[in-house]
Every structure is written in C-alpha cells, then in structure tokens.
C-alpha cells in the first residue's frame, strides 16, 4: 500500500511539474534598434567590402535563457560602406543588387530554434528563403536580453541578386563577386 501511495504521489508531482513547465509563456522583448547592429561583408576575387545596415524594428521571444521566436525588419535604405564610398552604397541600393527603392525593407522571422541553431525565413526583394545559423542569447541583470549571431552566410543569388556572379556569368573573370555574403548581428532588447 505504501508503494502505491508513493507511486501515485510521484505521478501527481510529475504531472504538476509538467503542467507548470508547459504553462510558462515566453517573454517578448522589443529590440532597441539604436543599440543593435548588423554588419556585412561581401567578397570578390580582388578583395572585399564591408559595412553596416540598420535594424528598423524587431521582437525577440525569450523563455528563460532560450530564444523561442522573433521577427525583425531591416532598413535596406540604410546600407553603408565602411570606406564611405557613395558609389558603392548607391550600387548596393540599385535594382541589380537590393533594389531598396522598390524593396525598402527586408525581414527575418524565426521559425525554429534547436539548441543554439536558429532557423527562420529571410525575405529580401520580396523573395523568402530559409536560413539557419548559430546564435547565443544572454539575459542580463538589468533586464535586457542580448542575442549574437556571427558569420551568417546568405546566398544572394537565391534572392535574384545575380550581378557579378560567376554562377551566372562564365566570362566574368577577376570581376566575379562571391554568391555568398556574410552578416553578423548583435541584438539588444528589453521587456
């Protein structure tokens, strides 16, 4: 009889813990665009360019110390070259690259988080493709959350950005631009 009562008590405790754990909802943090940053690197045969692009808005859903979701809007009109080349900035905003007049924003929506790997839908120029990358999140003592993701590789040709791609232009030679560009993201968010 004692064994039966102990088993029933253990079962009730397990169910209660399970219900409590499953009842906890993630906390939504609002991204502070001014404190967050996105950097980019584009490589070509003869070198590379790098710069920044601004985050317009976003939310990050955090459960404890884990990311569970989120969505972000990127301001494509804010593309900056670290060397300050207005010519390059203008070309990146032109239709043969990001077409920022017609597509002033891009978005990223988290669809899955497995361990430290975030998967989501990235939309550039109205084209949506899945992207996965490792990320870390830290919930800070001041109530903010910081999420970091470095070396996110994006194949630009999947978003109809084919300018200078050796995948589409065989005779381009040393003017070829890598199909992949790399972005790194630092998000600072608060409840």
N, C-alpha and C positions, 0 to 999 in steps of 0.2 A: 504494500500500500504506500509505503514511504517513497519507493522508487517511482510509482505512478504520479504522486503529487509533485515530486521534484521534476519529472519529465513535463508535466502539464505547466508548471511554473516556468521552466526553461522555454517552452514553446510560446507561452504568452509574452515573456520578455523579448524573445526574438521577433515576434510579430509587432510588438510595440516599438522596438528599435527600428525595424524596417519601415513602419509607417512614419515614424518621426523623421528618419533619414530621407524618405521619398517625399515628405511634405515640405521640405526646405526648398524655397524658391531662390533662384539666382538673384543677385543684386545687380541692378542696371546702373552702370557708371556712364557719365557723359564725358566724352573726350574733350579735353582742353586743347583746341586747335593751336593756340599760341604757344603752348608748352610742348606740343608734339612735333615730330619731324619725319619727313620722308626724304631719303637721299637716293639718287640714281647714278648708275654707271653704264655707259654704252661704249662698247669696244669695236674697233675696226682694225684692219690689217696694220695700219700705220700708227696706231695709238689708241687713245680713248678720250672720252669726255665724261664729266661728272657734274652733278649739281643737285638742286633741290626741287621739290614740288610741295605745295601746301595741302594740308588736310583741311577740308571745309567744315566737316562735322562728323560725328560718329558716336556710337554707343558700344559699350563693352559689357557683356553679361558675365559676372563672376560668381562662382559658387565656392566659398571658402577661398582657396588659392588657385582654383582652376578656372580657365576660360570655358564658358559653355555656349557662347554665341556673341553676336555683334554685327554691326553694319557700319560702313564708312563711306563718306563721299569725298572724293579727291578733286581739287580745283585744277583742272587741266590748263587753265589760262595763266597759272602761276609758275609754269616751268621756268627755272633759272639755270643758267650755265655757271659753274663755279668761276670760270675765267671771265665772265661778264660779256661774252660775245652776243651782241644783239642779233647778229646774222644767224648764229646757230639757234638761239632761242626762237627767232621768227620761223626758221625752217622746221623746228620741232613742233611748233604750233600749226604749221601749214597742213593742208589736206593730205599730202603724201606721207606725213607722219601721224600726229594725233588729231589733226583737224579740230582744234579747240574752239573755233568759231561755231561750228556745227555741233560739236560734242564738248561743251564746256566742263562737264564733269565725268568722272569715271566712278564706279562703285565696287566695293568688295563686301560680300555678305558671307559670314561664316555659316557653313552647313554642317560641319562635324569637327569634333575635337577628340583625338585619340592619343592619350598621353600628352606628349609635348608637340604633337603634329597637328597643325591647324589646316583644315581644308575648307575652301569656300569658292564662291563664284565671283570671278573678276570680270567686270564689264568695262571694255574700252571701245570707243567708237560704235557703241550700240551692239557689240558682239560680246556674248557671255561664254566664258570657258572656265572649267575648274582649275584651281591652283592649290598646291599643298606645300607647306613649309614648316620647319620647326620654330617654335616661339616659347618664350617664358613670360610668366606674369608674376608680379610681386605686389602683394597688398601691403602698403606702407603704414607705419604707425600713425601718420597724420590723416588716415582715412582715404588716401588716394590709391590708385592702382597704376602700376607701370607695366606695359607689355612691350617686349622687344622681339624683333624678328630681323635677322640679318641674312644677306645673300639669298633673297627670294628671286629665283630665275623666272623670267616671263618671256615666252617665245612670241615676239611681236608679230610674226607672220600669221599667227592664228587670229589676230585682230585686224587683218587686212593692212598691215604696215609692211610693205614689201620693198620700199625704197632701199637701194643698195644691197639687197640680199643676194648672196651667191647662190641661194637655193632657187632663185627665180631668174637670175641674170648670169649666165655662164661666163661671159666675157668681161666681167667687171674688174677682174684682176685685183690690184692693190687698193682699189677704191671700195672694196667689199666691207660691209658693216655686219657684225655678228647678228644673227637672228635673235639671240637672247640678250635681254638687258637685265640688269640686276638692280633690285631695290632693297633698301634696309628701312625698317620702320621702328620708331620709338613713339609709343602712345602714353600719354599721361591723362588719366581720367579720374573724376571724382563723383561721389554719390549725389 
